Amino acid sequence: MNFRIVCYILGRLLMAEAIILLIPLFMAWWGREPSLTAFLLSLLAAAGIGGLLLWNGRVQVDQLTMREGIAITGLGWILATALGMLPYVCGGYLGVLDALFESISGFTGTGATVMEQLADKPPSILFWRMMTHWFGGLGIIVIFIALLPQTGQSTVYMYNAETTGPTRERVLPRLRDMTKALFGIYLLFTFLAFWVYLFCGLTPMDALTHAMSTIGTGGFSTYDDNAMHFDSVPLEGWMTFFMILAGGNFGLYYRVWRKGPGVLRRNTEFKAYLAMEMMAMLLITLNLMDGMGLDPAQAFRYASFQVGSISTTGFVSADFDQWPGFSKGILLVLMICGGCAGSTAGGMKVSRMVLLVRNAWAIVHQKISPRRVVEVRMNGSKVDAEVLLRVGQFFFLYILFIVFWALLLTADGLSCFDAISISVTTMGSVGPAFGIAGATCTYAGLSVFAKSILCVAMLLGRLEMFTLLVMLSPDFWQKGSRW
């Protein structure tokens, strides 16, 4: 491994984070907030460490190898989240572990918070929380490739190590052109959400911060009672629309822009995603009417918002912890499934769920008719056996980690259902869970042990496990190893 090129690119990444910190620093200076010193120290730390890495790094014309791309992505996420916690620590708003938890939750788009009484926090700190959502939503590396001029090295391995989904489809042949197109769509959606929220009655600051959190599918809010604070049917309707929109494949949206809406009709994953959302809304609406006596309009209002939120973002408009068990079961399934591949949402991704179901169906048909050749198809094309194998491996590891974290949480004293829901929601980058970390609660009451393992769970879930797991292998760091 070429450690000097790894240091160089990591240094540039941290220098970019230092530049981003200028935004809340300016807000703190303009508003004469006590957080000014915290952001100044954080900026100096990011610039200092970034400068040190650049000084020890070196630019080369050689392309990055797969191993270097994985190392840059994994270490980049660890360093970015570690530096992202500094404003909370330096300002005295959170302890070190809680600040790290809040930073990881923000960048990974999980939205699980340990911060209480948000009204007491300076606007610049609250804005920084939302910024972590927005920059981490599309991906730190994707935005880095799109915005910063490169030095000639291939960054495809960095992109592959961060992006989500069973395949790595290109909407444009050149990687930087593709990331710029995705970032442009990301900006457009954020801009549209901002203006819509303004027309729904939000202040400019609330509209901007909640637009960033919505399109980044994070779930942080500037209010303790989250989206319930606004109690606005039009706002909740538009938030539901944008949450579902952000849960779709951004590469697919680019194709729609270039080739027309017919692309959507031919995309298996997007059709399955919408069908899953609509079915969940219908079932929960009927269950709320039957189990809680709500009228149809109110039941659909709560059901539609939480379905769109739990499968993608993590906003809360009602205390779904009080809902009937059937509705909570559907929400738990949505946490596992998540959004589409190539979206800002977490979870296993709908494309993997579709392939798992179709592959199981093909196996059943082959058992009935051994001589029959059954193909697994998606978007009208045959899916390779290698892709199906990777999907099966991912599913096994994903469920294994959910069970593992849940067992550790139960050993720490949590009830079985609470532990499972927390494990699912942190691996799936959702945020709110059930019970002790439910819709109206925070994660502040968890133990040091629980918060520590959940920090790892959130990073594993955001980077889809393999990027961080491969870095644990001693062979990965040895110079003589083949990659």
ZIKAVEN-V151256 format. One record per pair of residues at least 24 apart in sequence whose C-alpha atoms are under 10 Angstrom apart, sorted by the first residue. I is the first residue (numbers start at 1). J is the second residue. Records with the same first field share a line. If there is no record, write none. Layout:
I: J, J
This chain:
1: 64, 65, 66, 67, 68, 71, 476, 477, 478, 479, 480, 481, 482, 483
2: 57, 58, 60, 64, 65, 67, 68, 477, 479
3: 56, 57, 58, 68, 71, 72, 477, 479
4: 53, 54, 55, 56, 57, 58, 59, 60
5: 53, 54, 56, 57, 58, 59, 60, 62, 64, 68, 72, 153
6: 53, 54, 56, 57, 58, 59, 64, 68, 69, 70, 71, 72, 73, 75, 76
7: 50, 52, 53, 54, 55, 56, 57, 58, 59, 72, 75, 76
8: 50, 51, 52, 53, 54, 55, 56, 57, 58, 59, 60, 72
9: 50, 53, 54, 57, 58, 59, 69, 72, 73, 76, 150, 151
10: 49, 50, 51, 53, 54, 57, 71, 72, 73, 75, 76, 77, 79, 80
11: 46, 47, 48, 49, 50, 51, 52, 53, 54, 55, 56, 57, 76
12: 47, 50, 51, 53, 54, 144, 148
13: 46, 50, 53, 54, 72, 76, 77, 79, 80, 140, 141, 144, 145, 148
14: 43, 45, 46, 47, 48, 49, 50, 51, 53, 54, 76, 79, 80, 83
15: 43, 44, 45, 46, 47, 48, 49, 50, 51, 53, 54
16: 46, 47, 50, 80, 144, 147, 148
17: 42, 43, 46, 47, 50, 80, 83, 84, 135, 140, 144
18: 42, 43, 44, 45, 46, 47, 48, 49, 50, 80, 83, 84
19: 43, 46, 47
20: 128, 131, 132, 135
21: 46, 84, 87, 128, 131
23: 124, 127, 128, 131
24: 87, 123, 124, 125, 126, 127, 128, 131
25: 87, 124, 125, 128
26: 124
27: 122, 123, 124, 125, 127
28: 122, 123, 124, 125
29: 124
30: 124
31: 122, 123, 124
32: 122
33: 121, 122, 123, 124, 125
34: 91, 121, 122, 124
35: 87, 88, 90, 91, 92, 93, 121, 122, 123, 124, 125
36: 87, 90, 91, 122, 124, 125
37: 87, 90, 91
38: 86, 87, 88, 89, 90, 91, 92, 93, 125
39: 86, 87, 88, 90, 91, 124, 125, 128
40: 87, 90
41: 86, 87, 90, 91
42: 83, 84, 85, 86, 87, 88, 89, 90, 91
43: 83, 84, 86, 87
45: 83, 86
46: 79, 80, 82, 83, 84, 86
49: 79, 83
50: 79
59: 151, 152, 153
60: 151, 152, 153
61: 151, 152, 153, 154
62: 151, 152, 153, 154
63: 151, 152, 153, 154, 155, 156
64: 152, 153, 154, 155, 156, 157, 158
65: 153, 154, 155, 156, 157, 158, 483
66: 154, 155, 156, 157, 158, 160, 161, 483
67: 157, 158, 161, 467, 470, 471, 476, 477, 481, 482, 483
68: 155, 157, 158, 476, 477, 483
69: 154, 155, 156, 157, 158, 159, 160, 161, 162, 467
70: 157, 158, 159, 160, 161, 162, 466, 467, 468, 470, 471, 476
71: 157, 158, 161, 467, 468, 470, 471, 476, 477
72: 141, 155, 157, 158, 161
73: 140, 141, 157, 158, 159, 160, 161, 162, 463, 467, 468
74: 158, 161, 162, 459, 460, 463, 466, 467, 468, 469, 470, 471
75: 467, 468, 471
76: 140, 141, 158
77: 104, 107, 108, 136, 139, 140, 141, 162, 459, 462, 463, 468
78: 104, 459, 468
80: 104, 107, 132, 136, 140
81: 105, 106, 107, 108, 132, 136, 459
84: 128, 129, 132
85: 129
87: 124, 125, 128, 129
88: 115, 125, 128, 129
91: 125
93: 120, 121, 122, 125
97: 448, 451, 452, 455
98: 443, 444, 448, 451, 452, 455
100: 451, 452, 455
101: 443, 444, 451, 452, 453, 454, 455, 456, 458
102: 129, 132, 443, 455
103: 128, 129, 132, 133, 455
104: 132, 133, 136, 454, 455, 456, 457, 458, 459, 462
105: 129, 132, 133, 136, 218, 219, 220, 426, 429, 430, 431, 454, 455, 458, 459, 462
106: 130, 131, 132, 133, 134, 135, 136, 137, 213, 216, 218, 219, 220, 429, 431, 458
107: 131, 132, 133, 134, 135, 136, 137, 138, 139, 140, 216, 218, 458, 459, 462
108: 132, 133, 134, 135, 136, 137, 138, 139, 140, 216, 217, 218, 344, 345, 346, 426, 427, 428, 429, 430, 458, 459, 460, 461, 462, 463
109: 133, 134, 135, 136, 137, 138, 139, 213, 214, 216, 217, 218, 219, 220, 312, 313, 314, 344, 345, 346, 426, 428, 429, 430, 431, 458, 462
110: 137, 216, 217, 218, 219, 220, 312, 313, 314, 345, 346, 425, 426, 427, 428, 429, 430, 431, 432, 458, 459, 461, 462
111: 213, 217, 218, 219, 220, 221, 313, 314, 315, 425, 426, 429, 430, 431, 432
112: 218, 219, 220, 314, 422, 425, 426, 429, 430, 431, 432, 433, 437, 441, 442, 443, 444, 454, 458
113: 219, 220, 221, 431, 432, 437, 441, 442, 443, 444
114: 437, 441, 442, 443, 444, 445, 446, 451
115: 224, 442, 443, 444
116: 223, 224, 441, 442, 443, 444
117: 222, 223, 224, 225
118: 221, 222, 223, 224, 225
119: 222, 223, 224
121: 222
123: 205, 222
125: 222
126: 209, 220, 221, 222, 223
127: 205, 206, 208, 209, 210, 212, 221, 222
128: 209
129: 209, 213, 218, 220, 221, 222
130: 208, 209, 210, 211, 212, 213, 214, 216, 218, 219, 220, 221, 222
131: 209, 212, 213, 216
132: 212, 213, 216, 218, 220
133: 209, 212, 213, 214, 215, 216, 217, 218, 219, 220, 344
134: 186, 187, 190, 209, 211, 212, 213, 214, 215, 216, 217, 218, 344
135: 212, 216
136: 216, 217, 218, 344, 462
137: 186, 212, 213, 214, 215, 216, 217, 218, 246, 343, 344, 345, 346, 462
138: 162, 163, 179, 182, 183, 186, 215, 216, 217, 246, 250, 342, 343, 344, 345
139: 163, 164, 183, 216, 344, 462, 463
141: 179
142: 175, 176, 178, 179, 180, 182, 183
143: 176, 179, 180, 182, 183
144: 176, 179, 180
145: 175, 176, 177, 178, 179, 180
146: 175, 176, 177, 178, 179, 180, 181, 182, 183, 184
147: 176, 179, 180, 183
148: 176
149: 176
150: 176
158: 467
160: 467
161: 463, 464, 465, 466, 467, 468
162: 462, 463, 464, 467
163: 341, 342, 343, 344, 462, 463, 464
164: 340, 341, 342, 343, 344, 345, 346, 347, 348, 349, 461, 462, 463, 464
165: 249, 340, 341, 342, 343, 346, 347, 348, 349, 350, 351, 352, 391, 464
166: 341, 342, 348, 349, 351, 352, 355, 387, 388, 390, 391, 394
167: 341, 342, 351, 352, 387, 390, 391
168: 341, 342
169: 251, 252, 341, 342
170: 251
171: 250, 251, 252, 253, 254, 255
172: 251, 254, 255
178: 251, 254
179: 251
181: 250, 251, 254
182: 249, 250, 251, 252, 253, 254, 342
183: 250
184: 254
185: 250, 251, 253, 254, 257
186: 212, 215, 216, 246, 250, 344
187: 212, 215
188: 215
189: 214, 215, 216, 242, 245, 246
190: 214, 215, 216, 242, 246
191: 215
192: 242
193: 238, 239, 241, 242, 243
196: 234, 235, 238, 239
197: 234, 235, 236, 238, 239
198: 235
199: 234, 235
200: 230, 232, 233, 234, 235, 236, 238
201: 230, 232, 234, 235
202: 230, 235
210: 239, 315
211: 239, 242, 243
213: 243, 313, 314, 315
214: 239, 240, 241, 242, 243, 244, 245, 246, 247, 309, 312, 313, 314, 315, 344
215: 239, 242, 243, 244, 245, 246, 247, 312, 313, 343, 344, 345
216: 243, 246, 247, 312, 313, 343, 344, 345
217: 242, 243, 244, 245, 246, 247, 309, 310, 311, 312, 313, 314, 315, 339, 343, 344, 345, 346, 429, 430
218: 243, 309, 312, 313, 314, 315, 344, 345, 346, 429, 430, 431
219: 243, 309, 310, 312, 313, 314, 315, 316, 429, 430, 431, 432
220: 313, 314, 315, 316, 431
221: 314, 315, 316
224: 440, 441, 442
225: 315, 316, 317, 318, 439, 440, 441
226: 314, 315, 316, 317, 318, 439, 440
227: 305, 315, 316, 317, 318
228: 315, 316, 317, 318, 319, 440
229: 316, 317
230: 317
231: 317, 318
232: 317
233: 298, 301, 302, 305
236: 301, 302, 304, 305, 306, 317
237: 301, 304, 305
238: 305
239: 305, 308, 309, 315
240: 301, 304, 305, 306, 307, 308, 309, 313, 315
241: 304, 305, 308, 309
242: 308, 309, 313
243: 305, 307, 308, 309, 310, 311, 312, 313, 314, 315, 339, 344, 345
244: 273, 274, 277, 305, 307, 308, 309, 311, 312, 313, 339, 340, 345
245: 308, 312, 339, 343, 344
246: 308, 312, 313, 339, 340, 342, 343, 344, 345
247: 273, 274, 308, 309, 311, 312, 313, 338, 339, 340, 341, 342, 343, 344, 345, 346, 349, 350
248: 273, 274, 312, 339, 340, 341, 342, 343, 344, 345, 350
249: 339, 340, 341, 342, 343, 344, 345
250: 340, 341, 342, 343, 344
251: 341, 342, 343
252: 341, 342, 343
263: 379
265: 379
266: 378, 379, 380
267: 378, 379, 380
268: 350, 351, 354, 377, 378, 379, 380
269: 339, 340, 341, 349, 350, 351, 352, 353, 354, 355, 378, 379
270: 339, 340, 341, 350, 351, 379
271: 350
272: 340, 350, 351, 353, 354
273: 311, 337, 338, 339, 340, 349, 350, 351, 354
274: 339
276: 307, 311, 334, 337, 350
277: 304, 307, 308, 311, 334, 339
278: 304, 307, 308
279: 307
280: 304, 306, 307, 308, 327, 330, 331, 333, 334
281: 305, 306, 307, 308, 327, 330
282: 307
283: 326, 327, 330
284: 323, 324, 326, 327, 328, 329, 330, 331
285: 327
286: 327
287: 323, 324, 325, 326, 327
288: 323, 324, 326, 327
290: 324
291: 323, 324, 325, 326, 327
292: 322, 323, 324
303: 327, 331
306: 331
307: 331, 334, 335
308: 334, 338, 339
309: 334, 335, 338, 345, 430, 431, 432
310: 334, 335, 336, 337, 338, 339, 345, 425, 428, 429, 430, 431, 432, 433
311: 335, 336, 337, 338, 339, 340, 345, 346, 347, 349, 425, 428, 429, 430
312: 337, 338, 339, 340, 343, 344, 345, 346, 347, 428, 429, 430, 431
313: 338, 339, 344, 345, 346, 429, 430, 431, 432
314: 345, 425, 429, 430, 431, 432, 433, 439
315: 430, 431, 432, 439
316: 431, 432, 438, 439, 440
317: 439, 440
318: 439, 440
319: 434, 438, 439, 440, 441
320: 432, 433, 434, 438, 439, 440
321: 432, 433, 434, 435, 436, 437, 438, 439, 440
322: 434, 435, 438, 439
328: 433, 434
331: 421, 433
332: 420, 421, 424, 425, 433, 434
333: 424
334: 425, 428, 430
335: 421, 424, 425, 426, 427, 428, 429, 430, 431, 432, 433
336: 398, 399, 402, 421, 424, 425, 427, 428, 429, 430
337: 428
338: 425, 428, 429, 430
339: 428
344: 429, 462
345: 428, 429, 430, 462
346: 425, 426, 427, 428, 429, 430, 461, 462, 463, 464
347: 398, 424, 425, 426, 427, 428, 429, 430, 461, 462, 464
348: 391, 394, 395, 398, 399, 427, 428, 461, 464
349: 428
351: 378, 391
352: 387, 388, 390, 391, 392, 394, 395
353: 391, 395
354: 378
355: 383, 387, 388, 391, 392
356: 388, 389, 391, 392, 395
358: 388
359: 383, 385, 388, 392
394: 464, 465, 466
397: 464, 465, 466
398: 424, 427, 428, 460, 461, 464, 465
399: 423, 424, 427
401: 427, 457, 460, 461, 465
402: 426, 427, 428, 457, 461
405: 450, 453, 454, 456, 457
408: 449, 450, 453
409: 446, 447, 449, 450, 451, 453, 454
410: 450
411: 450
412: 446, 447, 448, 449, 450
413: 446, 447, 450
414: 446, 450
419: 450
422: 454
423: 453, 454, 457, 458
424: 457, 461
425: 454, 457, 458, 461
426: 454, 455, 456, 457, 458, 459, 460, 461, 462
427: 454, 455, 456, 457, 458, 459, 460, 461, 462, 463, 464, 465
428: 457, 458, 460, 461, 462, 464
429: 457, 458, 459, 460, 461, 462
430: 458
431: 458
